[in-house]
Amino acid sequence: MVIQAYNKDLESLQEILFAEHKHKLLIVLQAMDTGGKDGTIKRVFEAVNPQGVRVVNFREPSENELDHDYLWRVHLQVPVKGELVIFNRSHYESVLVERVHKIAPDDVIEKRYQQIMDFERMLADEGTTIIKFFLNISYDEQKKRLQDRLNDPTKQWKFNINDLKERQDWKEYQNAYEILLNRTSTDWGPWYIIPSNHEWIRDLIVSKIIVSTLQKLDMQYPKLKQEIKTIKIP
């Protein structure tokens, strides 16, 4: 299958990324509930070396996190040299959940779009390559997936009654996503809207974009220093 070929390419590229210890890759995954963030991580990154990869889940902020600015906990998790980091949800929750549920005033939300772009620009200037994916599913597909979670004993643990409450705000979330996608897609942090009703299409497109992005970095395995080349193993 084509996806397996991309998995193999990604495995090789991530190994060079880790070995070269020069570039940093940040991948942001955003979606409505059941949008496929976990499935994307599982299938697209199944062949990578966990030694150089981290997945970060941003849940409801803790009391300590709330005592800091909203980007503080995010900055702690960005990739270091040679690392690939995947954000399963991200700093964009601060202009999604907080907008839809009116947790923050409108004027505060408005400032955050520019703050987030400035934050990502700083990361990019410091050597971080940023790719952002919005996994787009339909209202009817979400209904199907929520019902599947209830019907399948192996998926019931993933069902959260709060998902039904969030589903009631579907239109508000769609509007919030439309605003953030239009306002925060930049040259240094582009958004890719991925059709995600079908998992195989989603995985294929995401894989292709990641592989293409890594290939453009023109990474190389480090060369041996001249003095090391002359060493003979006894």
C-alpha positions in Angstrom: 0.0 0.0 0.0 1.0 3.6 -0.6 0.7 4.5 3.1 3.2 1.8 4.0 5.7 3.4 1.6 5.2 6.7 3.3 5.7 5.0 6.7 9.0 3.7 5.5 10.1 7.1 4.2 9.1 8.8 7.4 11.0 6.2 9.4 14.2 6.9 7.5 13.7 10.7 7.6 13.0 10.8 11.3 16.1 8.7 11.9 18.2 11.3 10.1 16.4 14.1 11.9 17.4 12.6 15.2 21.0 11.8 14.1 21.7 15.1 12.5 20.5 17.0 15.6 19.9 20.2 13.7 16.3 20.6 12.8 13.1 20.5 15.0 9.7 19.4 13.7 6.4 20.4 15.4 3.2 18.8 14.2 -0.1 20.2 15.4 -3.3 18.1 15.2 -6.6 19.8 15.7 -10.1 18.3 15.1 -13.6 18.1 16.5 -14.2 15.3 18.9 -13.8 11.9 17.1 -12.0 13.7 14.3 -9.2 11.1 14.2 -6.2 12.6 16.0 -5.4 9.4 17.9 -5.8 7.3 14.8 -3.6 9.6 12.8 -0.8 9.4 15.3 -1.2 5.6 15.5 -1.0 4.9 11.8 1.1 7.7 10.4 3.8 7.4 13.0 3.8 3.7 13.6 7.3 3.1 12.2 9.2 6.0 13.8 11.7 5.6 16.5 10.2 6.7 19.9 13.6 7.8 21.0 13.2 10.9 19.0 9.4 11.4 19.0 7.0 12.8 21.6 3.2 13.1 21.7 1.9 15.9 23.9 -1.8 16.0 24.9 -3.1 19.3 26.1 -6.1 18.7 28.4 -7.9 21.1 30.7 -5.2 23.4 32.3 -4.1 22.5 35.8 -4.2 25.1 38.6 -0.5 25.7 38.2 -0.9 26.2 34.4 -3.7 28.7 35.0 -1.3 30.7 37.2 0.9 31.3 34.1 0.1 32.8 30.7 -1.8 30.5 28.4 1.3 29.8 26.2 3.5 28.8 29.1 2.7 25.1 29.2 2.9 25.0 25.4 6.4 26.5 25.3 7.6 23.8 27.7 6.7 21.1 25.2 8.1 22.4 21.9 10.7 20.2 20.2 14.4 20.4 20.9 17.0 19.8 18.1 16.6 16.4 16.5 13.1 15.9 17.9 9.7 15.4 16.3 6.8 16.5 18.6 3.2 15.9 17.9 0.6 18.2 19.7 -2.7 16.3 20.2 -4.7 19.4 20.5 -2.7 22.5 21.2 -2.4 26.2 22.1 -5.3 26.7 19.6 -7.7 25.5 22.3 -7.4 29.0 23.7 -9.2 30.5 20.7 -11.6 27.6 20.3 -13.0 26.3 23.6 -12.5 29.6 25.3 -14.2 31.4 22.4 -17.2 29.0 22.1 -17.8 28.8 25.9 -17.0 32.5 26.4 -14.4 31.6 29.0 -12.3 34.6 27.8 -13.7 38.0 26.6 -13.8 38.7 22.9 -11.1 41.3 23.1 -8.7 38.9 24.8 -9.4 36.2 22.1 -8.8 38.8 19.4 -5.3 39.5 20.8 -4.4 35.8 21.0 -4.5 35.3 17.2 -1.6 37.6 16.8 0.2 36.4 19.9 0.0 32.8 18.7 1.4 33.8 15.3 4.2 35.7 17.0 4.9 32.7 19.2 5.1 30.4 16.2 7.2 32.9 14.3 9.7 32.9 17.1 9.9 29.1 17.1 10.4 29.1 13.3 13.1 31.7 13.6 14.8 29.5 16.1 14.8 26.5 13.8 11.5 24.8 14.3 9.5 23.6 11.2 5.8 23.8 12.0 3.0 21.9 10.2 -0.6 22.2 11.4 -3.4 19.9 10.4 -7.1 20.4 10.9 -8.7 16.9 10.5 -12.1 17.8 9.1 -15.1 15.5 9.6 -18.7 16.0 8.9 -21.5 16.3 11.5 -23.0 13.0 10.3 -19.6 11.3 10.5 -19.2 12.4 14.1 -22.6 11.0 15.0 -21.6 7.6 13.5 -18.2 7.6 15.3 -19.8 8.5 18.7 -22.3 5.7 18.2 -19.5 3.3 17.2 -17.8 4.1 20.5 -20.9 3.1 22.4 -21.5 -0.1 20.5 -17.9 -1.4 20.4 -16.6 -2.8 23.7 -13.1 -2.0 22.6 -13.9 1.6 22.1 -16.3 2.3 25.0 -13.5 3.6 27.2 -13.0 6.5 24.7 -16.7 7.7 25.1 -17.1 10.8 27.1 -20.5 12.2 27.9 -19.1 15.7 27.5 -18.6 15.0 23.8 -22.4 15.2 23.5 -22.4 18.6 25.1 -19.7 19.8 22.8 -21.6 18.4 19.8 -24.4 20.8 20.6 -22.0 23.6 19.9 -21.0 22.2 16.4 -21.9 25.4 14.5 -20.1 27.6 17.0 -17.0 25.4 16.8 -17.1 25.5 13.0 -17.2 29.2 13.1 -14.3 29.4 15.6 -12.3 27.0 13.4 -13.0 29.1 10.2 -11.7 32.2 12.0 -8.5 30.7 13.3 -7.7 28.9 10.1 -8.0 32.1 8.1 -6.2 34.2 10.7 -3.3 31.9 11.7 -2.2 30.1 8.6 1.2 31.6 7.8 4.3 30.9 5.7 6.1 29.7 8.9 3.1 27.8 10.3 0.7 26.7 7.5 -2.6 25.0 8.1 -3.6 22.0 6.1 -7.3 21.1 6.0 -7.5 17.3 5.7 -10.7 15.5 4.6 -11.0 13.0 7.4 -14.3 11.1 7.0 -12.3 8.3 5.5 -9.3 7.2 7.5 -7.1 6.0 4.6 -7.4 9.3 2.8 -6.6 11.3 5.9 -3.6 9.2 6.7 -2.3 9.3 3.2 -2.5 13.0 2.8 -1.0 13.7 6.3 1.9 11.3 5.6 2.6 12.8 2.2 2.8 16.3 3.6 5.1 15.3 6.5 7.4 13.3 4.3 7.6 16.1 1.7 8.3 18.7 4.4 11.2 16.6 5.9 12.7 16.0 2.5 12.9 19.7 1.8 15.1 20.1 4.9 17.8 18.3 3.0 19.0 16.5 6.1 22.2 14.4 6.2 23.7 11.9 8.5 26.6 13.5 10.4 30.1 12.8 8.9 32.9 11.2 10.9 35.6 13.6 12.0 38.9 13.0 10.2 40.7 11.9 13.3 38.0 9.3 14.1 38.2 7.8 10.6 41.8 6.6 11.3 40.8 4.7 14.4 41.3 0.9 14.2 39.1 -1.2 16.5 41.5 -3.6 18.4 
